[in-house]
């Protein structure tokens, strides 16, 4: 292709961010519509990229390569495999819903001052995050990826700290302090992970002489490049540490409940359904491809960490009193399943992990956005402040239930396929690991059904009386997500056809084959 489609897909939301920020202070509604239009245009470009991608073709397609920093061998190098193009499409799909759901989130901050334009800033930051995340899924130059990996922290920091959730008990000062704490914790954790990765990126260049994935792979294939075992393991640990923070994986997860709890619900979706996927995606693209021996060496420990994330996150979700923190701990459990699928080193596990990234993004967006609509109406995140909502707002309660059932991976909804494949892959390679991981399914049923029972059923509480049901804008946000959960739940083939060839390449990188079933010969 002569047209730089991948660059355009990432550049369009960046241009939209600048244009939205430049809208005059008095034109808040125009800024919202402008941001939405740019997000929809980005979705169109991502759809074109998805349509042009050939699952049976080259590993990296729609490639672009240009010299950037010649003295250090840094190139502006882009390309997508089946995993990258699927996550790019997920990001472009979710951003319009994030914008629509957060249509009025910056309104309470508006003042008569002409110097501060919170509405324009809020939507510009969302578009800037989209641009960086999309480009990170496209980058095949390690240094370019690192720049994006770190840069996306800045707009997310301001979205959490400056536009946080205001459904707090207590004083405004206390709420502001909690938002500031959550934003700083998010930034520090991820900056530390990024600094460790920077040391590993420099080390990779010293030993490989290149940042390009394709050049390193070609040099390794023709025998002109080898890496000492100890060097490979140290570099792997540097990369994996940063990705485990971003994912997040236990015990590096503690920033996520604070960040999701204090952010507005759309920003919480942006964080866990979009930004955090960069961590698990990078495990597949960089850890396994660049450091195959070290990945196999670290697998036993990583599987243990994944199991702890699955069980620990689910147990903490069961005991939560805060709706948004419950969803945050559930996400930690789900990320444990994703990491388990990646490092089970089976084709079923890695296909399931990739599908899990996509389906978790859709299901968490549906549940968290409906929860946000609920919290906005009542002004509280506490589960105990609700009861009997289904009697006064049945559509809201029904969509909340579907989002919750998707979160617990009910058969017929998209996450079930993902979780099933991850567990099949885990059982095939590590039966004991698979058995322990299934406890996460049981615990998920507990925390989701208890949440629904306590908030939606029973007597109608006085504070819930007169609660409005979902409005047209909110239905536009929720209904397409539910439709996708149903479609991919009964017919995941379009997604698996895109993902599976990329998984086969990854399995080839680590020189692993699926375990063969042991069947007794017929007598």
C-alpha positions in Angstrom: 0.0 0.0 0.0 1.2 3.5 -0.8 -1.2 5.1 1.7 0.2 4.9 5.3 -2.9 3.4 6.8 -1.4 2.6 10.1 0.1 6.0 10.6 -3.2 7.6 9.6 -5.1 5.5 12.1 -2.9 6.7 15.0 -2.5 10.3 13.7 -6.2 11.0 13.3 -7.1 10.9 17.0 -3.9 12.9 17.8 -5.0 15.6 15.3 -8.5 15.4 16.9 -7.0 15.9 20.3 -5.3 19.1 19.2 -8.4 20.3 17.4 -10.6 19.6 20.4 -8.3 21.4 22.8 -8.3 24.4 20.5 -12.1 24.8 20.5 -13.1 28.1 22.2 -14.1 28.0 25.8 -17.8 28.8 25.2 -18.2 26.0 22.6 -18.2 23.0 25.0 -20.8 21.1 23.0 -18.9 21.6 19.8 -15.8 20.2 21.4 -17.7 17.1 22.4 -19.1 16.5 19.0 -15.7 17.2 17.4 -14.0 14.5 19.6 -16.8 12.1 18.8 -16.4 12.7 15.1 -12.7 12.1 15.2 -13.1 8.9 17.2 -15.7 7.6 14.7 -13.3 8.5 11.8 -10.6 6.6 13.5 -12.9 3.6 13.9 -13.5 3.7 10.1 -9.8 3.6 9.4 -9.3 0.8 11.9 -12.1 -1.1 10.2 -10.3 -0.6 6.8 -7.1 -1.9 8.3 -8.9 -4.9 9.7 -10.6 -5.6 6.3 -7.3 -5.3 4.4 -5.5 -7.6 6.8 -5.0 -11.1 5.3 -4.9 -13.8 8.1 -3.0 -16.2 5.9 -0.5 -13.7 4.7 2.8 -12.3 6.0 3.3 -12.1 9.8 3.4 -8.3 9.8 1.2 -6.5 7.3 0.5 -2.9 6.3 4.1 -2.2 7.2 5.8 1.1 7.2 9.5 1.8 7.8 11.3 5.1 7.8 14.6 6.3 9.3 14.1 8.3 12.5 17.2 8.6 14.7 19.9 7.2 12.4 22.8 7.5 14.8 21.1 5.1 17.2 19.5 2.9 14.7 16.0 3.9 15.7 13.3 3.6 13.0 9.7 4.6 12.7 8.6 1.1 11.9 5.0 -0.1 12.0 3.2 -3.4 11.2 0.4 -5.4 12.6 -0.1 -9.2 13.0 -3.5 -10.7 13.9 -3.1 -9.9 17.6 -2.1 -6.3 17.0 -4.8 -5.6 14.4 -7.5 -7.1 16.7 -6.5 -4.9 19.7 -6.2 -1.9 17.5 -9.7 -2.4 16.3 -10.9 -2.9 19.9 -9.4 0.4 20.9 -10.9 2.3 18.0 -14.3 0.6 18.8 -14.4 1.5 22.5 -13.3 5.1 22.3 -16.6 6.5 20.8 -18.5 4.7 23.6 -16.1 6.2 26.2 -16.7 9.7 24.8 -20.5 9.2 24.7 -20.6 7.8 28.2 -18.5 10.7 29.5 -20.5 13.3 27.7 -21.2 15.3 30.9 -18.3 14.1 33.1 -16.4 17.4 32.8 -19.4 19.7 33.1 -19.2 20.0 36.9 -15.7 21.5 36.5 -16.8 24.3 34.2 -16.5 27.8 35.6 -16.9 31.3 34.1 -13.2 31.5 33.7 -12.1 31.6 30.1 -8.6 30.3 30.8 -9.5 26.8 31.9 -11.5 24.6 29.5 -12.1 21.3 31.3 -14.5 19.9 28.7 -12.1 20.5 25.8 -9.2 19.1 27.9 -11.1 16.0 29.0 -12.0 14.9 25.5 -8.6 15.9 24.0 -6.8 13.7 26.6 -9.0 10.7 25.7 -8.1 11.1 22.1 -4.5 11.5 22.8 -4.5 8.2 24.8 -6.2 6.5 21.9 -3.5 7.8 19.5 -0.7 6.4 21.7 -2.3 3.1 22.4 -3.1 2.5 18.7 0.4 3.3 17.7 1.8 1.0 20.4 -0.1 -1.9 18.9 1.4 -1.1 15.5 5.0 -0.4 16.6 7.6 -3.0 15.6 10.6 -0.9 16.7 11.3 -1.5 20.3 12.5 2.0 21.1 9.4 3.5 19.4 7.2 1.2 21.5 9.0 2.2 24.6 8.4 5.9 23.9 4.7 5.3 23.5 4.6 2.9 26.5 5.8 5.7 28.7 4.1 8.7 27.0 0.6 7.4 27.5 1.0 7.7 31.2 0.8 11.5 31.1 -2.7 12.0 29.7 -3.9 9.1 31.9 -2.5 10.8 35.0 -4.4 14.0 34.3 -7.6 12.1 33.4 -7.5 10.3 36.8 -6.3 13.1 39.0 -8.0 16.1 37.3 -11.3 14.5 36.1 -11.9 11.9 38.8 -15.1 10.4 40.1 -17.0 12.7 42.4 -19.4 10.1 43.9 -17.7 10.3 47.3 -18.8 10.3 50.9 -17.2 13.1 52.8 -15.7 16.5 51.9 -14.6 17.7 48.5 -11.1 18.1 49.9 -11.0 14.5 51.0 -12.2 13.4 47.6 -9.6 15.5 45.8 -6.9 14.0 48.0 -8.0 10.5 47.1 -8.0 11.3 43.4 -4.5 12.8 43.7 -3.2 9.8 45.6 -4.6 7.4 43.0 -3.2 9.4 40.1 0.3 9.7 41.7 0.3 6.0 42.6 -0.6 5.0 39.0 2.1 7.2 37.6 4.9 6.1 40.0 4.2 2.4 39.6 4.2 2.6 35.8 7.2 5.0 35.7 9.3 2.6 37.8 8.3 -0.2 35.5 9.2 1.9 32.5 12.6 2.8 33.8 13.4 -0.8 34.3 12.3 -1.5 30.8 14.5 1.4 29.5 17.6 -0.3 30.9 16.5 -3.5 29.2 15.9 -1.7 25.9 19.4 -0.2 26.0 20.8 -3.6 26.9 19.0 -5.2 23.9 20.5 -2.6 21.6 24.0 -3.3 23.0 23.8 -7.0 22.3 21.6 -7.0 19.1 22.7 -3.7 17.5 19.1 -3.0 16.5 15.7 -2.1 17.8 13.8 -3.6 14.9 11.9 -6.8 15.6 12.2 -7.9 12.0 16.0 -7.2 11.8 16.6 -9.1 15.1 14.4 -12.0 13.9 16.2 -12.2 10.6 19.7 -12.1 12.2 18.7 -14.8 14.6 17.3 -17.0 11.8 20.5 -16.8 9.7 22.7 -17.4 12.7 24.4 -14.0 12.7 23.0 -13.1 16.1 22.9 -15.1 19.3 22.3 -14.0 22.9 24.0 -15.5 25.9 21.6 -17.3 28.2 22.2 -15.1 31.2 22.0 -11.9 29.2 18.7 -13.0 27.6 17.2 -13.8 31.0 18.1 -10.5 32.5 16.7 -8.6 29.5 13.6 -10.6 29.7 13.1 -9.8 33.3 13.4 -6.1 32.6 10.8 -6.2 29.8 8.4 -8.5 31.7 8.6 -6.4 34.9 7.3 -3.3 33.0 4.6 -5.3 31.3 3.5 -7.0 34.5 3.0 -3.5 36.1 1.0 -2.3 33.2 -1.1 -5.5 33.0 -1.3 -5.6 36.1 -0.1 -8.8 37.6 0.1 -9.7 41.3 2.0 -8.3 43.3 2.4 -5.3 41.1 -1.4 -4.7 40.9 -2.2 -2.4 43.8 -2.4 0.8 41.8 -5.3 -0.4 39.7 -8.2 -0.5 42.3 -7.2 3.0 43.4 -7.1 4.3 39.9 -10.3 2.7 38.7 -12.1 3.7 41.9 -11.2 7.3 41.7 -11.5 7.8 37.9 -14.8 8.5 36.2 -16.3 5.3 34.8 -15.4 6.1 31.2 -11.8 6.8 32.2 -11.8 3.5 34.2 -12.9 1.7 31.0 -10.1 3.5 29.1 -7.6 2.3 31.7 -8.5 -1.3 32.1 -10.1 -2.2 28.7 -7.6 -0.3 26.6 -4.4 0.9 28.2 -3.7 -2.2 30.4 -4.0 -4.4 27.3 -0.7 -2.9 26.1 1.0 -4.8 28.9 -0.4 -8.3 28.0 0.0 -7.6 24.3 3.7 -6.7 24.8 4.3 -10.0 26.6 3.2 -11.8 23.4 5.0 -9.5 20.9 8.2 -8.7 22.7 8.9 -11.1 25.6 8.2 -14.3 23.6 9.5 -13.1 20.3 12.8 -11.5 21.6 13.5 -13.8 24.5 12.2 -17.3 23.7 14.5 -19.3 25.9 14.1 -16.9 28.9 10.3 -17.0 28.4 10.3 -20.8 28.8 12.8 -20.5 31.8 10.5 -18.0 33.6 7.2 -19.9 32.9 6.8 -21.8 36.2 7.1 -18.6 38.3 4.9 -16.6 36.0 2.2 -19.3 36.1 2.3 -19.1 39.9 1.9 -15.3 39.8 -1.0 -15.7 37.3 -2.8 -18.2 39.6 -2.4 -15.9 42.6 -3.8 -13.0 40.5 -6.8 -15.1 39.5 -7.7 -16.3 43.0 -6.6 -13.3 45.0 -8.3 -10.8 42.7 -11.5 -12.8 42.8 -11.5 -13.2 46.6 -11.0 -9.5 47.1 -13.8 -8.8 44.7 -16.1 -11.0 46.8 -15.5 -8.8 49.8 -15.8 -5.4 48.2 -18.3 -2.8 49.3 -17.5 -0.3 46.5 -18.9 -1.2 43.1 -16.1 0.2 41.0 -13.4 -1.4 43.2 -15.2 -4.7 42.9 -14.9 -4.4 39.1 -11.3 -3.5 39.4 -10.4 -6.6 41.5 -12.4 -8.7 39.0 -10.2 -7.3 36.2 -7.1 -8.3 38.2 -8.4 -11.8 38.2 -9.2 -11.7 34.5 -5.7 -10.4 33.7 -4.4 -13.4 35.6 -6.3 -15.6 33.1 -4.8 -13.7 30.2 -1.2 -14.2 31.5 -1.9 -17.8 32.2 -3.0 -18.4 28.6 0.1 -16.6 27.3 2.6 -18.6 29.3 0.8 -22.0 29.1 2.7 -22.0 25.8 -0.1 -23.8 23.9 -1.9 -22.6 20.9 -5.3 -22.9 22.7 -4.0 -20.9 25.6 -2.5 -18.1 23.6 -5.5 -17.9 21.3 -7.7 -17.8 24.4 -5.5 -15.1 25.9 -5.8 -12.9 22.8 -9.6 -13.4 22.6 -9.7 -12.7 26.4 -8.0 -9.3 25.8 -10.7 -8.4 23.3 -13.7 -9.9 25.1 -12.6 -8.6 28.5 -12.4 -5.1 27.0 -16.0 -5.3 25.7 -17.5 -7.0 28.8 -15.7 -4.7 31.3 -16.8 -1.6 29.2 -20.4 -2.8 29.3 -20.4 -3.5 33.1 -18.4 -0.5 34.1 -20.3 2.0 32.0 -23.7 0.8 33.2 -22.3 0.9 36.8 -21.2 4.5 36.0 -24.7 5.4 34.9 -26.1 3.9 38.1 -23.6 5.7 40.3 -24.3 9.1 38.6 -28.0 8.7 39.4 -27.5 7.9 43.1 -24.2 9.7 43.8 -22.7 6.8 45.7 -20.3 3.9 44.8 -21.3 1.9 47.9 -23.2 -1.3 47.3 -25.1 -0.9 50.5 -26.7 2.4 49.2 -28.7 0.5 46.6 -31.5 -2.0 46.5 -34.6 -2.7 44.4 -33.2 -0.8 41.3 -34.7 -3.4 38.9 -38.2 -2.3 40.0 -37.7 1.4 39.1 -35.1 1.1 36.3 -35.6 -2.3 34.7 -33.6 -1.6 31.5 -30.6 -0.4 33.6 -30.8 -3.4 35.8 -31.1 -5.8 32.8 -28.1 -4.4 31.0 -26.2 -4.5 34.3 -27.0 -8.1 34.6 -25.9 -9.0 31.1 -22.6 -7.2 31.7 -22.2 -9.1 35.0 -23.0 -12.4 33.4 -20.4 -11.7 30.7 -17.9 -10.9 33.5 -18.4 -14.4 35.0 -18.1 -15.9 31.5 -21.6 -17.3 31.1 -21.8 -19.7 28.1 -23.3 -17.9 25.2 -21.5 -14.6 25.9 -18.1 -13.8 24.4 -15.8 -14.1 27.5 -16.8 -17.8 27.9 -15.0 -18.8 24.7 -11.8 -17.0 25.8 -11.8 -18.5 29.3 -12.6 -22.0 28.0 -9.7 -21.8 25.6 -7.3 -20.6 28.3 -8.3 -23.4 30.6 -8.1 -26.0 27.9 -4.5 -24.8 27.0 -3.6 -24.7 30.7 -5.0 -28.2 31.3 -3.1 -29.6 28.3 0.3 -28.4 29.5 -0.1 -28.1 33.3 -3.1 -30.0 34.7 -2.6 -28.8 38.2 -2.5 -25.2 37.1 -5.7 -25.6 35.2 -7.5 -27.1 38.2 -6.5 -24.3 40.5 -7.5 -21.7 37.9 -11.0 -23.0 37.7 -11.6 -21.7 41.2 -11.7 -18.2 39.6 -14.8 -19.2 37.7 -16.6 -20.2 41.0 -15.6 -17.0 42.7 -16.6 -14.9 39.8 -20.1 -16.3 40.0 -20.2 -15.3 43.7 -19.1 -11.7 43.4 -21.2 -10.9 40.3 -24.4 -12.5 41.5 -24.0 -11.1 45.0 -23.4 -7.6 43.5 -26.6 -7.9 41.4 -28.7 -9.2 44.3 -27.7 -6.5 46.7 -28.1 -3.6 44.3 -30.9 -4.6 42.0 -33.2 -6.9 43.9 -35.1 -6.7 47.2 -37.1 -3.8 48.6 -36.7 -0.4 46.9 -34.6 1.9 49.1 -35.9 5.4 49.6 -32.9 6.9 47.9 -33.5 4.8 44.8 -37.2 5.8 44.5 -37.8 7.7 41.3 -34.4 6.7 39.7 -34.5 7.3 36.0 -34.0 4.5 33.6 -31.4 4.5 30.8 -31.8 7.4 28.4 -31.2 7.4 24.6 -27.6 8.4 24.7 -26.9 5.7 27.4 -28.6 3.1 25.3 -26.5 4.0 22.3 -23.5 3.3 24.5 -24.7 0.0 26.0 -26.7 -1.8 23.4 -23.9 -2.2 20.8 -21.6 -3.6 23.5 -24.2 -6.2 24.5 -24.8 -7.1 20.9 -21.1 -7.7 20.4 -21.0 -9.9 23.5 -23.8 -12.0 22.2 -22.4 -12.2 18.6 -18.9 -13.2 19.6 -20.3 -15.5 22.2 -22.1 -17.7 19.6 -19.8 -17.0 16.6 -16.2 -16.2 17.5 -14.8 -17.5 14.2 -14.2 -14.1 12.6 -11.9 -13.2 15.5 -10.2 -16.6 15.8 -9.5 -16.6 12.1 -7.5 -13.4 12.5 -5.7 -14.4 15.7 -4.7 -18.0 15.2 -2.1 -17.5 12.5 -0.3 -14.9 14.7 -0.5 -17.4 17.6 1.2 -20.0 15.4 4.0 -17.6 14.7 4.4 -17.0 18.4 4.5 -20.7 19.2 7.2 -21.0 16.5 9.2 -18.2 18.1 9.4 -20.2 21.4 9.8 -23.5 19.6 6.8 -25.0 21.4 4.3 -27.6 20.1 1.0 -28.4 21.6 1.0 -31.5 23.9 -0.4 -34.5 22.2 -3.2 -36.3 23.9 -2.3 -39.7 25.3 -4.7 -42.3 23.8 -4.3 -46.0 24.2 -4.0 -47.9 20.9 -6.9 -50.0 20.1 -6.4 -53.7 20.8 
